[in-house]
Amino acid sequence: MKLTLNIDDDLLERVREATGAKTKTEAIHIALHEIDRRNKLVELLAKDDFGMSANDWKSAWEDPGPQAEDFVAKVAEDAPQLPEK
């Protein structure tokens, strides 16, 4: 879908660089998918605490440093390998 938007050029360029996107359109797609993913996670966590205390949840997050604007979750295992197409 084509859409005309007024977007802060500097912000879009920072997002493009941060995501490694080759185009502005790709950067916007990545950003939208990330916001959707985070919202789904918040909704899931609001439904169930999965047996974890507040301290457990707090220690499950790691500050990635000054380059990141948010926290990222620690993972205990490698990401699954998807089959090649």
Buried (B, 14 or more C-beta within 10 A) or exposed (E): EEEEEEEEEEEBEEBBEBBEBEEBEEBBEBBEEEEEEEEEEEEEEEEEEEEEEEEEEEEEEEEEEEEEEEEEEEEEEEEEEEEEE
